[in-house]
Amino acid sequence: MAYRFGEFTLDRSAGLRAGDAPVALEPQALRLLEFLIEHRARVVTKQDLIEEIWQGRAITDAALATRIRAVRRALGDDAAQPAYIRTYPKRGFQFVAAVREANSTDRLPGRRAVALAAVLALALFGAWFVLRVPGVDGGMIGRPSVAVLRFDNLGEGAGDRSFADGLTEDLTAHLSRYKELFVISAGTVFAYGDGALRPLDASREFGVSYVARGSVRRDGGRIRVTSELIEIATGHTLWAERYDRALTDIFAVQDDISRSIAGTLVPQILKDGGQRATRVPTADMGAWELYLEARLRQGRYSRADQSEAVRLARRAVAKDPGFAAAHSLMARALGTLFFFGWTEEPGDTMAEARAAARRAIALDDSDPQAYAALGYIQRFAGQAEPAIANLERAVALNPNDARIRLELAHTLDWFRLQERALPQIELAIRLSPRDPLIQNMYFYKGHILFHLGRHDDALAAARQLGSVASSDTWRVFHHLLRAANLAQIDRAEDAAAAIADALAVNPSLSLSAMRAQFEKSRNHPENRRAWLAALERAGLPQ
């Protein structure tokens, strides 16, 4: 049985589609939507959903709310003014849109489309399934999957929270470098806030089989860390350890935890000797704390935060000139200032960024972030081959880093290598489905698909972007992505409506302004021509 409602068609075998375009929705959320439609004549209670979707297992309200939100995002629904799913407080949920039933055979466009829909439905929960994607290590998704939850901060001093988050992020990075594992990005974990994610919730959200968690307390010159590895299927703790060390031993503790977790999941790592300890980044804890604060600032995209990241990184380097990670972070922040035009001396800024990245590599040629920073800067200079080579080297050093894969995808797209870019952006999304940069990921995916001529798929990416857009900037990109692709498939009225939506958010949008902005970039001229031509066809004013 297939159900048609609004622009959507839902079929259990083919998944959810908007028109002819598949809509990515993980299996539990897909079944939840189907159940609500099947029982649309009544209010469905929480207990009904638990019995049907979770087979009676106890779940949290947060887990159920997450699934409802996923369905609403896929449909573009608004909880405040619902067109599809209405919430009745303390009672349950009801599907309220008009539905037309049809036999599955009346609407299926062929086996190829069914297969594509199935693949896209699996994409967000790729860690559960072996999904081979051209251009990436196809075996990666079938390997042991793990998420490192945000470590509990048991300290009360200034900076203790950022110190605990730094430990979480660094542990994730250490584990990510084991190619035998599939590791969920720290960015996605941090999106849930402080202590908001429990092991079972993490398994349901990310499809991981194992969760690592712990706590950290600083006390004067000492640090106390606890950590454990939990197997979700059994609830058993597979490994646990407590550390009471001098504060300067924090890096040795990180190495020990990451090797122990990796060795527990893949015993061959221990048999091979587990010799993957990273270098001690710095012996100066003052430099380390400056670096942690700089890293936090560099993750925020404003001129003030990027400038402060540079200032803090310079202070860290002044304390320890051999601190490679501080050099690479400074390079990235300087590159960001250059890219957004947030500097009065762009030539000097770019030269300093390039020098900082090269210094980082000279100090630690095994640091993926150093190569990623240099590739990032070389892209802005229009240096295609070295930019791609350095980013591919960074991916080889840390295949689980979603941000580096995003950067590689963006760079390949920048130089009009979209066939190579697409699998990288798809894997970035799978590695970090709740990343703070998920808006970037969905936009670049849609942009890549636009240039590949896959306009229905690009529109699906645009819908995903629209469901998470959290600022006017991203809402404008959402509407422009819609407009460009709609224009290319001769949906002129819809394209014009998308342009009107974009202008409602930013009335100053124009082709001439976009051309002026593009003239400063070094990306492929055919990318610019095709994109602007599509927007002109859609009706963007001169």
C-alpha positions in Angstrom: 0.0 0.0 0.0 1.2 3.5 -0.9 -0.1 6.7 0.7 -0.2 10.1 -1.1 -0.5 13.3 0.9 0.5 16.8 -0.2 3.6 16.5 -2.5 4.6 13.3 -0.8 4.2 9.6 -1.4 5.0 7.0 1.3 5.5 3.3 0.4 7.1 0.8 2.8 9.2 -0.8 0.1 10.3 2.5 -1.7 10.4 4.9 1.3 9.3 8.5 1.3 9.3 10.6 -1.8 8.5 14.3 -2.6 7.4 14.2 -6.2 10.0 12.0 -7.9 12.8 12.8 -5.4 13.6 10.4 -2.5 13.5 12.0 1.0 16.1 10.6 3.4 14.4 9.2 6.6 15.9 6.6 8.9 13.9 3.3 9.3 12.3 4.0 12.7 11.1 7.4 11.7 9.8 6.0 8.5 7.8 3.4 10.3 6.5 6.0 12.8 5.2 8.1 10.0 3.5 5.1 8.4 1.9 4.1 11.7 0.5 7.6 12.2 -0.9 7.6 8.7 -2.4 4.1 9.2 -4.2 5.3 12.4 -4.9 8.8 11.2 -8.6 8.6 12.3 -7.5 8.8 16.0 -5.0 10.3 18.4 -2.0 7.9 18.7 -0.7 7.7 22.2 2.9 7.4 23.3 2.3 3.9 24.5 0.9 3.0 21.0 4.1 4.1 19.4 6.3 2.4 22.0 4.5 -0.9 21.4 4.7 -0.6 17.6 8.0 1.1 17.0 10.1 -0.1 20.0 8.3 -3.4 20.7 7.4 -2.3 24.2 10.9 -1.4 25.3 11.1 1.6 27.7 12.2 4.8 25.9 12.7 8.3 27.0 10.4 11.2 26.0 13.5 12.7 24.4 14.0 9.7 22.1 10.3 9.8 21.0 10.5 13.6 20.4 13.6 13.1 18.3 11.8 10.7 16.0 8.8 13.1 15.7 11.1 16.0 14.9 12.9 13.9 12.2 9.6 13.2 10.5 8.5 16.8 10.7 11.8 18.0 9.3 11.5 15.5 6.4 8.0 16.9 5.6 8.8 20.5 6.2 6.1 20.6 8.9 5.8 23.2 11.7 4.8 22.0 15.1 3.3 25.4 15.9 1.1 25.3 12.7 1.1 21.7 11.7 0.0 20.6 8.2 0.8 16.9 8.8 1.4 16.0 12.5 -0.5 17.6 15.3 0.6 17.2 18.9 -2.1 16.9 21.6 -0.4 17.6 24.9 -0.5 14.7 27.4 -2.5 12.7 24.8 -0.4 11.9 21.8 -0.1 12.7 18.0 -2.4 12.6 15.0 -1.7 12.7 11.3 -4.1 15.5 10.1 -3.4 15.9 6.3 -5.7 14.4 3.7 -4.4 11.0 2.5 -5.1 9.1 -0.7 -4.4 5.4 -0.7 -3.0 3.6 -3.8 -1.5 0.2 -4.7 2.2 0.3 -4.6 2.4 -0.8 -8.3 0.4 2.3 -9.3 3.2 4.6 -8.4 6.6 2.8 -8.4 8.8 4.3 -11.1 10.9 1.2 -11.5 13.5 -0.8 -9.6 16.2 1.7 -10.0 14.2 4.4 -8.2 13.2 1.9 -5.5 16.9 1.0 -5.0 17.8 4.7 -4.9 15.2 5.4 -2.3 16.3 2.5 -0.1 19.9 3.7 -0.3 19.0 7.3 0.7 16.8 6.0 3.5 19.8 4.2 4.9 22.2 7.1 4.4 21.6 8.8 7.8 22.1 5.5 9.7 24.9 4.2 7.6 26.7 2.8 10.7 24.1 0.1 10.9 24.7 -1.2 7.4 27.5 -1.9 5.0 26.9 0.7 2.3 29.6 1.0 -0.4 30.0 4.4 -1.8 32.3 5.0 -4.8 35.4 6.9 -3.9 35.5 6.1 -0.2 36.5 3.1 1.8 33.4 0.9 1.4 34.3 -1.3 4.3 34.3 1.6 6.8 30.6 1.6 7.5 30.5 -2.1 8.5 33.2 -1.7 11.1 32.6 -1.4 14.9 30.8 1.9 15.4 31.3 4.0 18.5 30.4 7.4 19.9 32.3 9.2 22.6 29.7 11.0 24.8 30.5 14.4 26.3 32.5 13.8 29.4 30.9 14.9 32.6 32.6 17.9 34.2 33.0 17.4 37.9 35.0 20.5 38.5 33.8 23.9 39.5 36.6 26.2 38.4 36.7 28.6 35.5 37.5 26.8 32.3 36.7 23.3 33.6 33.8 22.8 31.2 36.0 23.6 28.2 38.7 21.4 29.6 36.3 18.5 29.8 35.0 19.2 26.3 38.6 19.3 25.0 39.2 15.9 26.5 36.0 14.5 24.7 37.0 16.1 21.4 40.6 14.9 21.6 39.6 11.3 22.5 37.2 11.3 19.6 40.0 12.5 17.3 42.4 9.8 18.7 39.8 7.0 18.1 39.0 8.4 14.6 42.5 7.7 13.5 42.0 3.9 13.8 40.8 2.9 10.4 39.3 -0.2 11.9 36.5 1.8 13.6 33.6 4.0 12.5 33.5 7.0 14.9 30.7 9.6 15.2 32.0 13.1 15.2 32.3 15.1 18.4 30.5 18.0 16.7 27.3 15.8 16.4 27.6 14.7 20.1 28.1 18.3 21.3 24.9 19.3 19.5 23.0 17.6 22.3 24.3 19.9 25.1 25.8 19.1 28.4 24.8 15.7 29.7 21.7 15.5 27.5 22.6 12.2 25.7 22.6 8.8 27.4 24.1 5.6 25.9 20.8 4.1 24.7 19.8 7.4 23.2 23.1 7.7 21.4 22.6 4.2 19.9 19.2 5.1 18.7 20.3 8.5 17.3 23.5 7.4 15.6 23.1 3.7 15.0 26.3 2.9 17.0 26.9 -0.4 18.7 29.3 1.0 21.4 29.4 4.1 23.5 32.3 5.5 25.5 31.7 7.9 28.4 33.4 9.3 31.4 34.0 12.2 33.8 36.9 14.5 34.5 37.9 16.6 37.5 40.8 19.0 37.9 42.1 19.5 41.4 45.1 21.8 41.6 47.9 20.2 39.6 46.2 16.8 39.4 43.5 15.4 37.1 41.1 12.6 37.8 39.5 10.8 34.9 37.1 7.9 34.7 36.1 6.2 31.5 34.1 3.2 30.3 33.1 1.5 27.1 29.5 0.1 27.0 28.2 -2.5 24.5 24.6 -1.3 23.8 23.1 -4.6 22.8 23.9 -6.2 26.2 24.4 -3.1 28.4 27.6 -4.6 29.6 30.7 -2.5 30.4 33.4 -4.0 28.3 36.2 -1.9 29.7 36.6 0.7 32.5 39.5 2.5 34.1 40.2 5.3 36.6 43.1 7.7 36.4 44.6 9.9 39.0 47.6 11.7 37.4 49.5 14.9 37.3 47.8 17.4 35.1 50.7 17.3 32.7 49.9 13.5 32.1 46.6 14.3 30.4 47.9 13.5 27.0 49.2 10.1 28.1 45.7 9.4 29.7 44.1 10.3 26.3 46.4 7.8 24.5 45.7 5.1 27.0 41.9 5.4 26.9 41.8 5.5 23.1 44.1 2.5 22.7 42.2 0.6 25.3 38.8 1.3 23.6 40.2 0.5 20.1 41.9 -2.7 21.3 38.7 -3.9 23.0 36.7 -3.4 19.9 39.3 -4.7 17.4 41.6 -7.1 19.3 44.0 -7.2 16.3 45.0 -3.6 17.2 46.4 -4.9 20.5 48.0 -7.9 18.8 49.8 -5.4 16.5 51.1 -3.7 19.5 48.8 -0.7 19.5 51.7 1.6 18.6 49.6 4.6 17.6 50.3 7.0 20.5 50.2 10.6 19.3 52.9 13.0 20.1 52.5 15.1 23.3 51.2 18.3 21.8 52.7 20.6 24.4 54.4 20.4 27.8 53.0 23.9 28.7 49.5 23.6 30.2 49.0 27.3 29.9 49.5 27.0 26.2 47.1 24.0 26.1 44.4 26.0 27.8 44.8 28.9 25.4 44.6 26.5 22.6 41.3 25.0 23.9 39.8 28.4 24.1 41.1 29.3 20.6 39.6 26.1 19.3 36.2 27.0 20.8 36.3 30.4 19.2 37.4 29.2 15.8 34.3 27.0 15.6 32.1 30.1 15.7 31.8 32.0 12.4 32.0 35.6 13.2 34.8 38.2 12.6 35.2 38.8 16.3 35.5 35.1 17.2 37.9 34.3 14.4 40.1 37.3 15.3 40.1 36.2 19.0 41.0 32.6 17.9 44.1 34.1 16.1 45.0 36.2 19.2 44.7 33.2 21.5 46.6 30.9 19.2 49.4 33.4 18.9 49.6 33.5 22.7 49.8 29.7 22.8 52.6 29.7 20.2 54.5 32.4 22.1 54.4 30.1 25.2 55.4 27.0 23.2 56.8 27.7 19.7 56.8 23.9 19.0 53.0 23.5 19.6 52.0 22.3 16.1 48.2 22.2 16.8 48.2 25.9 17.8 50.0 26.8 14.5 47.4 24.8 12.4 44.5 26.3 14.3 45.9 29.8 13.8 46.3 29.1 10.1 42.7 28.0 9.8 41.4 31.1 11.6 43.5 33.4 9.4 42.2 31.6 6.3 38.6 32.1 7.5 39.3 35.8 8.0 40.7 36.0 4.5 37.8 34.1 2.9 35.1 36.2 4.4 36.9 39.5 3.8 37.3 40.2 7.5 40.8 41.6 7.2 42.2 44.9 6.1 45.4 43.3 4.7 44.3 40.2 2.8 47.7 39.6 1.3 49.5 39.6 4.6 46.8 37.5 6.2 47.1 34.8 3.6 50.9 34.8 3.8 50.7 34.4 7.6 48.1 31.6 7.3 50.2 29.7 4.8 53.4 30.1 6.9 51.5 28.9 10.0 50.2 25.8 8.2 53.6 24.9 6.9 55.1 25.4 10.3 52.5 23.0 11.8 53.4 20.3 9.3 57.1 20.8 9.9 56.5 20.3 13.6 54.2 17.3 13.3 53.8 15.6 9.9 51.3 13.1 11.3 48.7 15.8 12.3 45.7 15.7 9.9 44.5 19.2 11.0 47.8 20.7 9.8 47.4 19.2 6.3 43.7 20.2 6.3 44.6 23.8 7.2 47.1 24.1 4.4 44.7 22.6 1.9 42.0 25.0 3.1 44.3 28.0 2.4 45.6 26.7 -0.9 42.0 26.4 -2.2 41.5 30.1 -1.7 44.7 30.7 -3.7 43.3 28.7 -6.6 46.0 26.0 -6.2 43.9 23.0 -7.1 46.4 20.1 -7.1 48.2 20.9 -3.8 44.9 21.8 -2.0 43.3 18.4 -2.9 46.5 16.5 -2.2 46.9 18.0 1.3 43.2 17.4 2.1 43.4 13.8 0.9 46.5 13.3 3.1 44.4 14.7 6.0 41.6 12.2 5.3 44.1 9.3 5.1 45.4 10.3 8.5 41.9 10.6 10.0 39.3 8.9 7.9 36.5 9.5 10.5 36.8 13.3 10.7 33.6 14.7 9.2 34.9 18.3 9.0 37.9 17.2 6.9 35.7 15.2 4.6 33.5 18.3 4.3 36.5 20.4 3.4 37.7 17.9 0.8 34.2 17.8 -0.7 34.0 21.6 -0.8 37.4 21.8 -2.4 36.6 19.2 -5.1 33.4 21.0 -5.9 35.3 24.4 -5.9 37.5 23.0 -8.7 34.6 21.4 -10.6 35.3 17.8 -9.6 31.8 17.0 -8.5 31.9 13.3 -9.2 34.7 13.0 -6.6 33.1 15.4 -4.3 29.7 13.7 -3.9 30.8 10.5 -2.0 32.9 12.7 0.4 30.0 14.9 1.4 27.7 12.0 1.8 30.1 10.3 4.1 30.7 13.5 6.1 26.9 13.7 6.7 26.9 10.0 7.8 29.8 10.6 10.2 28.2 13.7 11.8 24.5 13.9 11.2 24.0 16.5 13.9 27.1 18.5 13.3 27.0 22.3 13.9 28.1 22.5 10.2 25.3 20.3 8.9 23.9 23.3 7.1 27.1 23.6 5.2 27.0 19.9 4.4 23.5 20.0 3.0 24.2 23.1 1.0 27.4 21.7 -0.6 25.6 18.4 -1.3 22.9 20.3 -3.1 25.4 22.4 -4.9 27.4 19.4 -6.0 24.2 17.6 -7.2 23.2 20.8 -9.1 26.4 20.7 -11.1 26.0 17.0 -11.8 22.6 17.7 -13.3 20.8 15.6 -10.6 18.2 18.3 -9.9 15.6 16.2 -8.1 18.3 14.9 -5.7 19.5 18.5 -5.2 16.0 19.6 -4.3 15.9 16.8 -1.7 19.2 18.3 -0.2 17.6 21.7 -0.3 14.7 20.5 1.7 17.1 19.0 4.2 18.9 22.4 4.4 15.6 24.1 4.9 14.7 21.8 7.8 17.8 22.8 9.8 18.5 26.4 8.6 19.0 28.4 11.8 19.9 31.9 10.4 18.8 34.2 7.6 22.0 33.4 5.7 21.2 29.7 5.5 17.5 30.4 4.8 18.6 32.5 1.8 20.9 29.6 0.6 18.0 27.2 1.0 15.8 29.3 -1.3 18.6 29.9 -3.8 19.4 26.2 -4.0 15.7 25.5 -4.6 15.4 28.3 -7.2 18.5 27.2 -9.3 17.4 23.6 -9.5 13.7 24.3 -10.1 14.7 26.6 -13.0 16.8 23.8 -14.6 13.8 21.4 -14.7 11.4 24.0 -16.2 9.4 24.6 -13.0 9.4 28.3 -13.7 6.6 29.3 -11.3 8.1 27.4 -8.4 11.5 28.8 -9.2 10.1 32.3 -9.2 8.4 31.6 -5.9 11.7 30.4 -4.4 13.4 33.7 -5.5 10.6 35.6 -3.9 11.2 33.7 -0.7 14.9 34.6 -0.8 14.2 38.3 -1.5 11.8 38.3 1.4 14.7 37.4 3.7 17.3 39.5 2.0 15.9 42.2 -0.3 19.3 43.3 -1.5 20.1 40.0 -3.3 21.0 40.5 -7.0 23.0 38.9 -9.8 25.4 41.9 -9.9 26.2 41.6 -6.2 26.8 37.8 -6.5 29.0 38.4 -9.6 31.1 40.9 -7.6 31.5 38.4 -4.8 32.5 35.6 -7.1 35.1 37.7 -8.8 37.1 37.7 -5.5 37.2 33.9 -5.5 39.4 31.4 -7.4 36.8 28.7 -7.9 36.1 27.2 -11.3 34.6 29.8 -13.7 32.1 27.2 -15.1 30.7 26.7 -11.6 30.1 30.5 -11.4 28.6 30.7 -14.9 26.2 27.7 -14.5 25.0 28.8 -11.0 24.4 32.5 -12.0 22.7 31.5 -15.2 20.3 29.2 -13.4 19.5 32.0 -10.8 18.9 34.5 -13.7 16.6 32.0 -15.3 14.7 31.6 -12.0 14.2 35.4 -11.9 16.9 36.8 -9.6 17.0 40.5 -10.4 20.1 42.1 -12.0 
